[in-house]
Amino acid sequence: MELSNIPKHADTLVIGAGTAGSIIAGRLASKENQHVVLLEAGPDFGSLDNKKWPVDLLNGTVIGETHDWGYKSSSKNGEPNHNLERAKVIGGCSSHNGCIAIWGSYVDYDTWESYGNQGWSAKEVLPYFNKANKTLGVRDFKKSEVTPFHSACVTAIEKTGIPRTNNLNDLYEDNGVDISPVNNLNGQRFNAAFGYLDPVRENGYLSIVGDALVDKINLRGNKACSVDAIINKKRINITAERIIVSGGAYESPCILMRSGIGCSSNLSHLGIKPQINLNGVGENLHDHPSINIKFQGTDLLSNLMREFRQNGNVVYSEQTIAKAQSKNCKEGFDLHVYPVTGITENSNGKWDCAIYAANMAPISRGHLALNSANPIERPIIDQGYLNDSEDKDIGILMEGLELSREISHQKDISELIGKELIETSSIVSIDDIRKLALHYYHPVGTCKMGPESDSNAVVDNMGKVHGVDNLYVIDASIMPDVPRGNTNIPVAMVAERLVSTLT
């Protein structure tokens, strides 16, 4: 959008066009009673039928690679520079992800409510899950779409004692394996921008501004009045009656802190004038830590996958998900097991495989802090993996590793994947896991939702920032605990739930 065409004022200004921001802006603009401006730090490639979309952002069979923020972990279990992939593009991580549409457990949402967040129990959020599923085109795979690899994986997992389920999104089921529901069709990723922004792009109430890096929100007293953004290397100011931050678990706290909202002493050290003292901004960061075992794949697997593709089928790297309980899990479940496969580069068409296990109920917590007041600089991100004092988190991963190996030894899958590669077969101890743990692409919690009585809460149960009249945060950052599921659809549920309360 040309600078001269960017609105100077909005009824509602939404920062970030990821899953949550697309839903908020799209739903509000569809009401046709207010003007919504949506600022996105990455490019806006337009509607679904626009030919400008990069191929990897439409390919729902693998994770997207382009248009990444370039975040690095300051501490990957003691080692720096762990990549923390986040999409910098219209649709956000719904333009990058594996399209896995999993909700979690009733324990997640009942626990959110138990913290003092009225209206977030499992029974109360169910309608918003269903609404998000419908708009994002979530569907089940047809039997004919399931690859030979994933068909064998499901059978092998069943033989370890995990039963086949008819619905991985039954919030009250704690043990089961199946082919996951997805939001793609014939291999094409259907992101949140397609579902929520395309229907209102031309109705006159929505202005989308791409390549707009938000620096800060300007406050007048306890009221948020405008936003400063850098567009085409120029600083632009847009005023608004209401401002909603939807930058995600990494960027939303950065925007708040640059605006003077956060721990006052920390902000002062960076030369930022404190406005609202909220110690929880940037705290409570967590994700699902994971560990994997790897296999080269046998000639039988390569032959089966090649034949499957030659028959005109789309090949998906991810399909199977199992939810399971570690021995100390008292309610819900605390493990995901998810096998993946793909063609190894420079391997003459050979397929490799991995079986991942993730801790879905981590206790450990990390934090995020600004490097400086400059919005171009990336923040300091410490995921805090496996730092709980009793090593419960790493114990769950150890059980997940053992379960993955048990699965790999089942004949149905072992004849396809072969023997475990030495690079992971050497993972046998807690220290090995601590060194090699991975992330599951699900960071949350840095603008925690909770009552004012919670000293680490940043927003209330409606997403309103404590101490500011017309400023909201609506995205994964407000989740007090990460759900036991892939976070795209839970984030969509949060946005659907909260936008329904906005007028």
C-alpha positions in Angstrom: 0.0 0.0 0.0 1.3 3.5 -0.9 2.1 5.6 2.1 -0.4 8.2 0.9 -3.2 5.6 1.0 -2.5 4.4 4.6 -5.3 5.6 6.8 -4.3 8.0 9.5 -7.0 6.8 11.9 -8.9 3.6 12.6 -11.7 2.6 14.9 -9.7 -0.6 15.6 -6.1 -1.1 14.8 -4.8 -4.6 14.8 -1.0 -5.3 15.1 0.0 -8.6 13.4 -1.9 -10.6 10.7 -1.1 -14.0 12.0 -3.8 -16.5 12.9 -5.2 -14.4 15.7 -4.8 -11.0 14.0 -6.4 -12.2 10.8 -9.4 -13.5 12.7 -9.8 -10.4 14.8 -9.5 -8.0 11.8 -11.7 -10.1 9.6 -14.5 -10.6 12.1 -14.5 -6.9 13.1 -14.5 -5.7 9.5 -17.3 -8.0 8.6 -19.6 -6.1 11.0 -19.6 -3.1 8.6 -19.8 -0.5 11.4 -16.2 0.3 11.9 -13.0 0.8 10.0 -10.2 -1.7 10.8 -6.6 -1.2 10.0 -4.4 -4.3 10.0 -0.6 -3.9 10.2 1.6 -6.9 9.2 5.4 -6.8 9.5 5.8 -9.2 6.6 4.4 -9.0 3.1 0.7 -9.3 2.1 0.4 -11.6 -0.9 -3.3 -10.9 -1.2 -6.1 -13.4 -1.6 -6.0 -17.1 -2.2 -6.3 -16.7 -6.0 -3.4 -14.3 -6.2 -0.5 -15.7 -8.2 2.1 -13.9 -6.0 2.0 -16.5 -3.2 5.3 -18.3 -2.8 5.0 -22.0 -3.5 6.3 -23.1 -0.1 3.6 -21.1 1.7 0.8 -22.9 -0.2 2.4 -26.3 0.1 0.6 -27.9 3.1 2.5 -31.2 2.9 5.7 -29.7 4.5 6.5 -26.8 6.8 7.2 -23.5 5.1 10.7 -22.1 5.0 10.6 -18.6 3.6 9.5 -15.3 5.3 10.9 -16.2 8.7 11.5 -13.7 11.5 15.0 -15.2 12.2 14.6 -15.6 15.9 17.4 -17.4 17.8 17.3 -18.9 21.2 19.8 -17.4 23.7 19.9 -20.7 25.5 19.2 -24.0 23.8 19.7 -26.1 26.9 22.9 -24.2 27.5 23.8 -23.7 23.8 22.9 -20.5 21.9 21.6 -20.0 18.4 18.8 -22.5 18.3 16.5 -21.5 15.4 13.0 -20.6 16.6 11.0 -20.5 13.4 8.1 -17.9 13.2 6.4 -16.8 10.0 6.7 -13.1 9.0 4.0 -12.9 6.4 0.2 -12.4 6.1 -1.5 -15.4 7.8 1.5 -15.7 10.2 2.4 -19.2 11.2 -0.8 -20.5 9.7 1.1 -19.8 6.4 4.0 -22.0 7.6 2.7 -24.8 9.7 2.0 -28.5 9.1 -1.8 -27.8 9.1 -2.3 -30.2 12.0 -5.6 -29.2 13.6 -5.4 -30.5 17.2 -7.2 -29.0 20.2 -5.7 -30.4 23.4 -7.3 -31.6 26.6 -10.2 -30.5 28.8 -7.5 -30.1 31.5 -5.9 -27.2 29.6 -9.0 -25.0 29.5 -10.4 -25.9 32.9 -7.0 -25.0 34.3 -7.0 -21.6 32.6 -10.4 -20.9 34.3 -9.1 -22.1 37.6 -6.5 -19.3 37.5 -9.4 -16.8 37.7 -10.1 -16.5 33.9 -13.9 -16.8 33.9 -15.4 -18.1 30.6 -12.5 -20.3 29.6 -13.6 -23.8 30.7 -13.5 -26.6 28.2 -17.2 -26.7 27.9 -17.4 -22.9 27.3 -14.7 -22.8 24.6 -16.0 -25.8 22.6 -18.3 -23.6 20.4 -15.4 -21.4 19.4 -13.2 -24.4 18.5 -16.0 -25.6 16.2 -16.4 -22.2 14.7 -12.7 -21.9 14.0 -12.6 -25.4 12.5 -15.4 -24.6 10.1 -13.9 -21.3 8.9 -10.4 -22.7 8.5 -11.7 -25.7 6.5 -10.5 -28.4 8.9 -11.2 -31.8 7.5 -10.3 -35.5 8.0 -8.1 -37.3 5.6 -9.8 -39.9 3.3 -8.5 -43.4 3.8 -7.0 -43.2 0.3 -4.9 -40.2 1.2 -3.1 -41.9 4.1 0.5 -42.7 3.0 1.8 -46.3 3.4 4.2 -44.9 6.0 1.6 -43.4 8.2 -0.8 -46.3 7.8 2.0 -48.5 9.2 2.7 -46.1 11.9 -0.9 -46.1 13.2 -0.9 -49.9 13.2 2.5 -50.1 15.0 1.4 -47.6 17.7 -1.8 -49.6 18.3 0.3 -52.7 18.9 2.1 -50.9 21.8 -1.3 -50.6 23.6 -2.5 -47.2 22.5 -6.0 -47.6 21.1 -7.3 -46.3 17.8 -9.5 -43.3 18.3 -12.2 -41.9 16.1 -11.6 -38.3 17.2 -8.2 -37.0 18.3 -10.0 -33.8 19.3 -12.2 -35.4 22.0 -11.0 -33.2 24.8 -12.0 -35.8 27.4 -10.0 -38.7 25.8 -6.5 -39.2 27.2 -5.1 -42.1 25.1 -5.4 -42.7 21.4 -3.9 -42.7 17.9 -5.2 -41.7 14.6 -4.5 -39.7 11.4 -4.8 -36.1 12.4 -7.4 -33.6 11.1 -5.9 -30.9 9.0 -6.7 -27.5 7.4 -5.5 -28.2 3.8 -7.1 -29.6 0.7 -5.2 -31.6 -1.9 -2.0 -30.5 -0.3 -2.7 -26.8 -0.3 -2.4 -25.0 3.0 -5.5 -22.9 3.9 -4.2 -20.2 6.2 -6.1 -17.8 8.4 -5.8 -14.9 6.0 -7.7 -17.0 3.3 -10.4 -17.9 5.8 -11.0 -14.6 7.5 -9.5 -11.7 5.5 -10.4 -12.7 1.9 -14.2 -12.4 2.5 -13.8 -8.8 3.6 -10.8 -7.5 1.6 -13.0 -5.5 -0.7 -15.9 -4.4 1.6 -14.4 -0.9 2.3 -14.0 -1.5 6.1 -10.6 -3.2 6.1 -7.2 -1.7 5.3 -4.3 -4.2 5.2 -0.9 -2.7 5.4 2.0 -5.2 4.7 5.7 -4.7 5.4 4.7 -2.5 8.4 7.0 -3.1 11.4 5.4 -1.7 14.5 7.8 0.1 16.9 5.5 1.0 19.8 2.1 2.1 21.1 1.8 5.6 22.3 -0.1 6.2 25.6 -1.8 9.3 26.9 -2.2 8.6 30.6 -3.8 5.2 30.8 -5.2 5.3 27.3 -3.5 3.9 24.2 -4.0 6.5 21.5 -1.8 5.6 18.5 0.8 3.3 17.0 4.2 4.2 15.4 5.2 1.9 12.6 8.1 1.8 10.1 6.8 1.5 6.6 9.1 2.0 3.5 11.8 3.2 6.0 9.5 6.0 7.1 7.9 6.4 10.5 4.2 6.5 10.3 1.7 7.3 13.1 -1.8 5.9 13.1 -4.4 6.9 15.7 -7.1 4.5 16.9 -10.0 4.2 19.3 -8.9 0.7 20.1 -5.6 -1.1 19.7 -5.2 -4.9 19.6 -1.8 -6.5 19.7 -1.6 -9.9 17.9 2.1 -10.2 17.3 2.5 -13.7 18.8 4.4 -15.0 21.8 7.7 -13.4 20.7 6.6 -10.1 19.2 3.7 -9.0 21.3 5.7 -8.6 24.5 8.4 -6.8 22.6 5.9 -4.2 21.3 4.5 -3.8 24.8 7.9 -3.3 26.3 9.0 -0.8 23.6 5.8 1.1 24.5 6.8 1.4 28.2 4.6 -1.5 29.4 6.5 -4.1 31.4 9.0 -4.3 34.3 9.8 -0.6 34.9 13.3 -1.1 36.1 14.2 -3.3 33.1 12.8 -0.7 30.7 14.6 2.1 32.3 17.9 0.3 31.8 17.2 0.3 28.1 16.3 4.0 28.0 12.6 3.3 27.6 10.3 5.5 29.7 8.1 3.2 31.9 4.4 3.8 31.5 2.6 0.8 33.0 4.5 -1.5 35.4 3.6 -5.1 34.5 6.3 -7.5 35.6 4.8 -10.4 33.7 5.5 -9.0 30.2 8.0 -11.4 28.6 7.8 -13.9 31.5 6.1 -17.4 31.5 7.5 -18.3 28.1 7.2 -22.0 27.3 6.7 -24.5 24.5 6.4 -28.3 24.1 10.0 -29.7 24.3 10.5 -32.7 22.1 13.1 -35.4 21.2 13.3 -37.6 18.1 14.9 -40.7 16.8 15.9 -41.0 13.2 16.0 -43.7 10.5 17.3 -43.9 6.9 14.3 -45.8 5.6 14.4 -49.1 3.7 14.1 -49.7 0.0 10.6 -51.1 0.7 9.5 -47.7 2.1 11.0 -45.9 -0.9 9.2 -48.2 -3.3 5.9 -47.9 -1.5 6.0 -44.2 -1.3 7.1 -43.8 -4.9 4.2 -46.0 -6.1 1.8 -44.1 -3.9 2.9 -40.8 -5.5 2.9 -42.2 -9.0 -0.7 -43.2 -8.5 -1.5 -39.5 -8.3 -1.7 -39.2 -4.5 -0.4 -36.2 -2.5 2.4 -37.2 0.0 2.2 -35.6 3.4 5.2 -35.7 5.7 3.0 -35.6 8.8 -0.3 -37.4 9.4 -0.1 -39.7 12.5 -0.5 -38.4 16.0 -0.7 -40.4 19.2 -1.6 -39.0 22.6 -0.4 -40.9 25.6 0.2 -40.7 29.4 3.5 -40.9 31.2 3.5 -43.1 34.4 3.0 -40.0 36.6 0.3 -38.3 34.6 -2.7 -37.9 36.8 -5.2 -36.2 34.4 -5.4 -35.6 30.7 -2.3 -36.7 28.8 1.2 -35.4 28.6 2.8 -37.0 25.5 2.4 -36.6 21.8 4.1 -39.0 19.5 4.3 -38.0 15.8 6.2 -39.8 13.0 7.4 -37.9 9.9 8.9 -38.9 6.6 10.4 -37.2 3.6 12.9 -37.6 0.7 16.5 -37.1 1.8 18.4 -34.6 -0.2 21.0 -36.0 -2.6 19.8 -39.6 -1.8 18.5 -40.7 -5.2 14.9 -40.7 -4.0 15.5 -42.5 -0.6 13.0 -41.7 2.1 14.2 -40.9 5.6 12.0 -41.0 8.8 11.9 -39.7 12.3 9.6 -40.4 15.3 9.2 -37.5 17.6 7.9 -37.4 21.2 6.9 -34.1 22.8 6.2 -33.2 26.4 2.7 -31.7 26.2 2.4 -30.4 29.8 5.8 -28.7 30.6 6.4 -27.3 34.0 9.6 -25.4 33.0 9.4 -21.7 32.2 11.6 -19.3 30.3 11.5 -15.6 29.5 12.0 -13.0 26.8 13.7 -9.6 27.0 14.6 -6.8 24.7 18.1 -6.3 23.5 17.4 -2.7 23.0 14.6 -0.2 22.1 15.3 -0.7 18.4 12.5 -2.7 16.8 14.8 -4.1 14.2 16.9 -6.0 16.8 15.7 -9.5 17.7 14.9 -10.1 21.4 16.7 -12.3 23.9 14.7 -15.5 24.0 15.4 -18.2 26.6 12.8 -21.0 26.2 13.7 -22.3 29.6 13.4 -25.9 28.5 13.8 -28.7 31.1 14.7 -26.3 34.0 12.2 -27.5 36.5 14.0 -28.4 39.8 12.8 -32.0 40.0 13.5 -32.9 36.4 9.8 -33.9 35.8 9.8 -32.5 32.3 12.8 -34.4 31.2 11.4 -37.6 32.8 8.3 -37.3 30.5 10.6 -36.9 27.5 12.6 -39.9 28.5 9.3 -42.0 28.6 8.4 -40.5 25.2 11.8 -41.6 23.9 11.2 -45.1 25.2 7.8 -45.2 23.6 9.1 -44.0 20.3 11.7 -46.8 20.3 9.0 -49.4 21.2 7.0 -48.2 18.3 10.0 -48.4 15.9 10.5 -52.1 16.9 7.0 -53.2 15.8 7.3 -55.2 12.6 4.7 -53.1 10.7 6.9 -50.1 10.8 10.4 -51.6 11.4 10.4 -53.2 7.9 9.9 -49.7 6.4 12.3 -47.6 8.5 15.1 -50.0 9.3 17.5 -49.5 12.2 17.8 -46.3 14.2 20.7 -44.1 13.0 23.7 -43.8 15.3 23.1 -40.1 15.7 20.1 -40.7 17.8 20.6 -44.3 19.0 23.3 -42.9 21.3 20.6 -40.9 23.1 20.2 -43.0 26.3 20.4 -40.7 29.3 18.7 -37.6 30.8 21.9 -35.6 30.0 21.6 -36.7 26.3 18.1 -35.5 26.2 18.9 -32.2 27.9 21.6 -31.5 25.2 19.5 -32.5 22.2 15.9 -31.5 23.0 14.0 -29.7 20.2 11.1 -27.4 20.1 7.6 -28.2 18.7 6.9 -24.8 17.2 4.3 -23.8 20.0 5.6 -20.9 22.1 3.1 -19.3 24.4 2.6 -17.4 27.6 4.6 -14.1 27.5 1.6 -11.9 28.1 -0.2 -14.2 30.5 -4.0 -14.0 31.0 -5.1 -13.7 34.7 -6.7 -11.5 37.3 -5.0 -8.4 38.6 -4.3 -10.3 41.8 -1.8 -12.4 39.8 1.4 -10.4 39.8 2.6 -12.0 36.6 -0.7 -11.4 34.7 -0.6 -9.0 31.8 -4.2 -9.2 30.5 -7.5 -10.0 32.0 -9.9 -12.8 30.8 -11.1 -10.6 28.0 -7.5 -9.9 26.7 -7.5 -6.3 28.0 -4.1 -5.1 29.2 -4.2 -4.4 33.0 -4.0 -0.7 33.6 -4.8 0.5 30.1 -8.4 1.3 29.0 -8.4 0.4 25.3 -5.4 -1.9 24.7 -5.8 -5.6 24.2 -3.5 -8.6 23.5 -5.1 -11.5 21.7 -2.8 -14.3 20.5 -0.8 -17.3 21.9 1.1 -15.0 24.3 -1.9 -14.7 26.6 -2.2 -18.5 27.2 -1.2 -19.1 30.8 -0.4 -22.7 30.1 0.3 -24.2 26.6 -2.6 -26.5 25.5 -1.8 -30.2 24.9 -2.1 -29.7 21.2 -0.7 -28.0 18.1 -1.4 -24.4 18.9 -2.8 -23.0 15.6 -6.4 -24.0 16.2 -6.3 -23.2 20.0 -5.1 -19.7 19.0 -7.9 -19.5 16.5 -10.3 -20.5 19.3 -8.9 -17.7 21.6 -9.4 -15.1 18.8 -12.9 -16.3 18.0 -13.8 -16.3 21.7 -12.5 -12.8 22.4 -13.6 -11.1 19.1 -17.2 -12.2 20.0 -17.0 -9.9 23.0 -15.8 -6.8 21.1 -18.3 -4.4 19.6 
